[in-house]
Amino acid sequence: MFRMFEKINCGLPYFIAEISANHAGKLENALEIVRRSAAAGANCVKIQTYTADTLTIDCGNEHFMIDGGLWDGYRLYDLYQDAGTPWEWQARIKEECKRCGVDFLSTPFDDTAVDFLERIGCEAYKIASFELVDIPLIEYAASKGKPMILSCGMGSPEEIQDAVDSCRRVGNSQIVLLKCCSEYPADWADMHLGNIPDMKRRFGVDVGLSDHSMGSMGAVVGAALGACVIEKHVCLSRDIKSPDSAFSMELDEFAQMVQDVQNAKLIARGPDYALSEKEKNSLVFRRSLFAVKDIAIGEELTAQNIRSIRPGQGIAPKYMPALVGKKSKRAIQRGEPITREILEELRNF
């Protein structure tokens, strides 16, 4: 059973560790990432299901060359050949996820990938940001009736709405959107995580974060703003080079991020004005009204013999105007709190 909504419905963050190209061409690396992701607190490990031929064509003209950025100079076809996860590995990776107690997830990039993932029992589908505009693909994946996670990098509100509508059109409302900045790595100033609560209101679905920024900061801020899913690319080591290693998170860093996000979710809870038990213990140190000089019966109460000071065993300072100018009905010693009983005696005189 895919447990994402179980976590979300309990108000707990759901963590996805994305392997992507970080197997670096070795199945054992992929399996070790599964094992270490589970130990680091991931709820799910994600791969990608494509071949170079399902994503593009083997062509070297200017339209198929990457200019700038992390993959500058690559032909698209060569990049996808280097980065892909062989399909013959994927059932084994899924099996390792089950053995480690984490969910398995993949991103299909065409209908043949959906069909393949159906055959190996994939229980949910992730749509990549670059495929957000591929409405036929989204409809086909959604038609399988399984949870749909849609990354929204580069997506306009209209494009995101089209993608959500395409799922609903085939009767699938199990939708989570992921705010995403499709930069590798993403600059903090470009991430616009304030969109998260707006997306939740605008599209009427749960919203998480696919985070391509370095470190935990983006994930922590996203969680504080209501992100219910956090997805990060992970690697065994950035020294094991792959097309994605430069912006990926090592697994000890992922473990720290899980703790940071969980704490951020705790910190951001509310509105709730109830006092914690520890906070109740601090009430004694509030300011309150005390006699700061001995006061005799019949002596006038003044700002010189009554003051607002710590601790908090007296009545609140707001009652000071009701006391000043009145004659005391009892002897009050210096250091004695002004109680509600004293206040009522004066009011009833």
PEWOZI-V265315 format. One record per residue. N is the residue number from 1. RES is the residue in one letter. PHI is phi as a letter, one per 20 degrees, with the letter a starting at -180 (* if undefined). PSI is psi in degrees with one decimal (* if undefined). OMEGA is omega in whole degrees, 0 to 359 (* if undefined). Layout:
N;RES;PHI;PSI;OMEGA
N;RES;PHI;PSI;OMEGA
This chain:
1;M;*;130.9;178
2;F;f;121.5;195
3;R;d;13.4;183
4;M;g;-51.3;184
5;F;f;-26.9;175
6;E;f;-44.3;177
7;K;f;-48.9;183
8;I;g;-43.5;183
9;N;f;-19.2;175
10;C;e;3.4;181
11;G;m;18.0;182
12;L;d;142.6;178
13;P;f;145.3;179
14;Y;d;121.7;188
15;F;d;126.0;177
16;I;d;124.0;174
17;A;e;116.7;183
18;E;e;117.0;178
19;I;f;-45.8;184
20;S;l;-125.4;184
21;A;e;2.2;191
22;N;f;4.1;166
23;H;f;-18.2;178
24;A;l;35.2;174
25;G;n;8.6;182
26;K;c;124.2;178
27;L;g;-40.2;182
28;E;f;-34.2;174
29;N;f;-43.8;180
30;A;f;-43.4;181
31;L;f;-37.4;178
32;E;f;-36.5;175
33;I;f;-40.6;176
34;V;g;-49.8;183
35;R;f;-45.1;183
36;R;f;-29.6;175
37;S;f;-44.2;178
38;A;f;-43.7;180
39;A;f;-28.2;182
40;A;e;-5.1;177
41;G;o;8.4;176
42;A;f;144.6;172
43;N;e;-16.8;188
44;C;b;144.2;172
45;V;d;132.8;185
46;K;d;142.5;172
47;I;c;-174.1;178
48;Q;c;140.0;184
49;T;d;99.9;177
50;Y;b;168.4;164
51;T;c;165.9;177
52;A;g;-35.9;183
53;D;f;-22.0;176
54;T;e;-13.9;180
55;L;d;-32.7;186
56;T;b;-165.5;175
57;I;c;159.3;180
58;D;f;88.7;185
59;C;b;141.3;185
60;G;d;13.7;179
61;N;f;177.7;189
62;E;f;-23.2;181
63;H;f;-21.2;187
64;F;d;14.3;178
65;M;d;139.7;179
66;I;e;128.4;182
67;D;d;106.6;178
68;G;n;166.4;176
69;G;m;-167.9;186
70;L;f;-32.4;186
71;W;d;30.9;181
72;D;g;131.5;176
73;G;n;-11.9;178
74;Y;f;142.9;159
75;R;f;140.0;180
76;L;g;-45.0;183
77;Y;f;-43.1;181
78;D;f;-40.4;178
79;L;g;-46.3;184
80;Y;f;-28.7;173
81;Q;f;-42.0;181
82;D;f;-35.2;190
83;A;e;-18.8;189
84;G;f;155.3;174
85;T;d;114.9;182
86;P;g;136.6;183
87;W;f;-29.4;181
88;E;f;-15.1;175
89;W;e;-22.0;201
90;Q;f;-36.4;176
91;A;f;-36.5;178
92;R;f;-39.7;177
93;I;f;-41.7;178
94;K;f;-42.2;179
95;E;f;-40.3;179
96;E;f;-36.9;175
97;C;g;-46.8;179
98;K;f;-44.2;181
99;R;f;-33.6;182
100;C;e;-3.3;176
101;G;m;24.6;177
102;V;d;154.2;177
103;D;f;152.7;174
104;F;d;138.7;181
105;L;b;146.8;174
106;S;c;157.3;173
107;T;d;111.6;173
108;P;e;146.5;181
109;F;d;-2.4;172
110;D;a;176.1;184
111;D;f;-34.0;180
112;T;f;-32.4;177
113;A;f;-40.4;176
114;V;g;-46.1;180
115;D;f;-43.3;178
116;F;f;-46.2;181
117;L;f;-33.6;174
118;E;f;-40.9;183
119;R;f;-31.6;181
120;I;e;3.7;173
121;G;n;29.6;176
122;C;f;134.8;189
123;E;d;-0.3;178
124;A;a;162.3;180
125;Y;c;140.6;174
126;K;d;131.7;175
127;I;d;127.0;181
128;A;f;156.0;181
129;S;g;-40.2;184
130;F;f;-19.3;178
131;E;e;6.5;180
132;L;g;-29.8;181
133;V;e;-0.6;179
134;D;e;76.6;185
135;I;f;-41.5;177
136;P;g;-40.4;178
137;L;f;-45.6;181
138;I;f;-44.0;179
139;E;f;-42.1;183
140;Y;f;-45.2;178
141;A;f;-43.8;181
142;A;f;-28.3;182
143;S;f;-14.0;178
144;K;f;-6.5;173
145;G;m;20.6;183
146;K;d;160.4;180
147;P;g;138.6;181
148;M;d;125.8;177
149;I;d;117.4;187
150;L;d;114.2;173
151;S;f;140.1;190
152;C;d;22.4;176
153;G;g;134.5;180
154;M;m;-1.5;186
155;G;e;129.8;171
156;S;f;162.8;176
157;P;g;-37.3;181
158;E;f;-40.0;179
159;E;f;-39.8;178
160;I;f;-42.7;179
161;Q;f;-40.2;177
162;D;g;-42.8;181
163;A;f;-43.5;178
164;V;f;-44.5;180
165;D;f;-35.6;182
166;S;f;-34.7;175
167;C;f;-46.6;183
168;R;f;-29.4;180
169;R;f;-30.1;179
170;V;d;18.6;173
171;G;n;20.4;182
172;N;d;111.9;178
173;S;d;13.9;178
174;Q;e;75.3;192
175;I;c;132.7;167
176;V;c;129.0;174
177;L;e;146.3;175
178;L;d;118.0;169
179;K;f;136.5;184
180;C;b;142.0;169
181;C;d;114.9;186
182;S;e;60.9;171
183;E;c;152.4;187
184;Y;c;94.5;357
185;P;f;163.8;181
186;A;e;135.8;173
187;D;f;139.3;182
188;W;g;-39.9;184
189;A;f;-17.8;182
190;D;e;-0.9;191
191;M;e;-32.1;174
192;H;l;52.1;183
193;L;f;-11.5;171
194;G;f;-13.5;175
195;N;f;-19.9;187
196;I;g;-55.4;178
197;P;f;-32.0;178
198;D;f;-41.9;179
199;M;f;-38.8;180
200;K;f;-43.3;179
201;R;f;-42.8;188
202;R;f;-41.0;188
203;F;d;-8.9;174
204;G;m;31.6;179
205;V;c;167.1;175
206;D;f;149.1;184
207;V;c;132.8;175
208;G;c;-158.9;184
209;L;c;126.6;166
210;S;e;109.3;195
211;D;d;114.5;177
212;H;d;7.3;179
213;S;e;164.5;180
214;M;e;144.5;175
215;G;m;-167.2;185
216;S;e;-10.8;189
217;M;g;-47.0;181
218;G;f;-44.0;181
219;A;f;-40.5;180
220;V;f;-46.1;179
221;V;f;-42.5;178
222;G;g;-44.9;179
223;A;f;-41.6;179
224;A;f;-27.4;179
225;L;e;3.3;173
226;G;o;5.3;179
227;A;f;125.7;183
228;C;e;-14.9;178
229;V;c;136.1;175
230;I;c;121.1;178
231;E;d;130.5;177
232;K;c;141.7;170
233;H;f;134.6;181
234;V;c;154.6;179
235;C;b;159.3;175
236;L;f;-39.8;178
237;S;a;140.4;175
238;R;f;-11.5;175
239;D;f;-17.3;174
240;I;e;100.8;193
241;K;f;137.0;173
242;S;b;172.0;178
243;P;f;-19.0;183
244;D;d;-4.4;190
245;S;f;-32.5;187
246;A;f;-30.2;181
247;F;d;11.0;182
248;S;e;162.9;184
249;M;d;128.7;174
250;E;f;158.6;194
251;L;f;-23.9;171
252;D;f;-34.1;175
253;E;f;-38.1;178
254;F;f;-43.0;179
255;A;f;-41.6;178
256;Q;f;-38.3;178
257;M;f;-42.2;178
258;V;g;-46.3;178
259;Q;f;-43.5;181
260;D;f;-43.2;181
261;V;f;-43.0;178
262;Q;g;-41.5;178
263;N;f;-38.1;178
264;A;f;-40.0;178
265;K;f;-38.7;177
266;L;f;-45.6;182
267;I;f;-36.9;187
268;A;e;0.6;182
269;R;f;150.6;178
270;G;q;178.1;1
271;P;f;139.6;178
272;D;b;108.6;184
273;Y;e;4.6;178
274;A;f;146.5;179
275;L;e;140.9;171
276;S;f;164.1;179
277;E;f;-39.7;179
278;K;f;-36.7;179
279;E;f;-36.1;176
280;K;g;-35.6;179
281;N;f;-18.1;180
282;S;e;-10.4;181
283;L;g;-31.7;183
284;V;f;-20.7;183
285;F;e;7.0;174
286;R;f;166.6;173
287;R;f;149.2;175
288;S;b;175.9;184
289;L;e;129.6;179
290;F;c;152.6;168
291;A;f;128.1;179
292;V;d;-0.3;170
293;K;b;158.0;173
294;D;f;137.2;181
295;I;c;124.6;182
296;A;e;161.6;174
297;I;g;131.2;180
298;G;n;-7.1;179
299;E;f;144.0;181
300;E;f;138.5;176
301;L;e;131.2;184
302;T;c;173.0;176
303;A;f;-9.5;178
304;Q;e;-28.2;180
305;N;d;-6.1;173
306;I;c;132.6;179
307;R;c;159.6;172
308;S;e;111.9;182
309;I;b;170.8;167
310;R;e;149.4;8
311;P;e;-164.0;192
312;G;d;26.4;182
313;Q;e;-9.8;179
314;G;e;-174.5;177
315;I;f;164.9;186
316;A;f;148.7;180
317;P;g;-21.7;181
318;K;f;-17.4;181
319;Y;e;-1.4;182
320;M;g;-45.5;181
321;P;f;-27.0;179
322;A;f;-14.0;182
323;L;d;-40.3;187
324;V;f;130.0;180
325;G;n;-11.6;178
326;K;e;157.4;177
327;K;e;130.5;182
328;S;f;137.8;179
329;K;e;-3.8;180
330;R;b;164.3;173
331;A;f;132.2;181
332;I;c;127.1;182
333;Q;e;151.4;173
334;R;g;133.4;180
335;G;n;5.3;179
336;E;e;134.1;179
337;P;f;146.8;172
338;I;e;113.9;187
339;T;e;169.5;175
340;R;f;-33.4;178
341;E;f;-42.7;178
342;I;f;-42.7;179
343;L;f;-44.7;181
344;E;f;-36.4;177
345;E;g;-42.5;181
346;L;f;-38.8;180
347;R;f;-32.4;184
348;N;e;-5.0;182
349;F;f;*;*
